[in-house]
Amino acid sequence: MSNKYHVVKNGDQWGVKREGASRCSSLAGTQSEAIDQARGFAKPQKGQVFVHRPDGRIREERTYRKDPYPPKG
């Protein structure tokens, strides 16, 4: 089971979809609310959240564990 969650546009709402799932785990009225829900799923599992733009492109990635590729400096 994957511990990666994607915040995606779902009609006129925002959804949280576990990577590999066909349906959203939860829906929210705003992207901010969906990010909070995704963080609630990912943090206990030391997972990742990928926030998508309305057009589907990834806007940002948040890691809730030790990052496997931390930047220098």
N, C-alpha and C positions, 0 to 999 in steps of 0.2 A: 504494500500500500504506500502511496506517495505522500510525502509531507510538504508538497508544493501546492500553493493555492493561488489562483488567478482571480483578480477583480476585473470583471468584464461587463460591458454594456449588454443588457438583456431587455430588449424592447425599450420601454420608457423608464426602466429601473436599472439598478446595478446589482450584479450577482457575484457570489463567491463560488468558484468552481474548483474542486480538487483536480489536480492534473490527472488526466486520463479518464475523468468522469464524463458522462454524456449530458448530465443535468447539473444545475447549480445547487449547491448545498443550502444556500440562503439567499434572500433577496433584500435589497434596501432601496430607499427612495433616493439617496444621494451616494456619490462615490465615497465621500468621507465616512459615512456610516458603514458601507461595505468594507472599507479598509479596516475599520475597527473590528468588524466581525471576522475578517480574515486573520487579523492579528490574534484574536482570541482562539482561533483554531490552530494557528501555526506556533505560537509561543510555547505551549506545553509540550509540543512534539519536536521542538527545536528545528522548525521548518523555515520555509521561505514564502514570501508573498510577492507576486508580480502584479503590479498595477498597470492596467492597459488604458490607452486613450480610447475615446469613443470609436475611432476608426480601426481599433484592434492592435495597433502597435504598442509595444511595451514602453511605458513612460518611466518606470522605476522598479527597482527590485530591493526588497528588504529581507535581510537574513537575521533570524533569531537564534543563532548559535555562533560558534566560532567560525568566522568566514574562512573558507578554504583558500582564498586568494586575497589576503589583505594587501592594500597598497603600501608602498614604502614611504616613510616620512611621516 
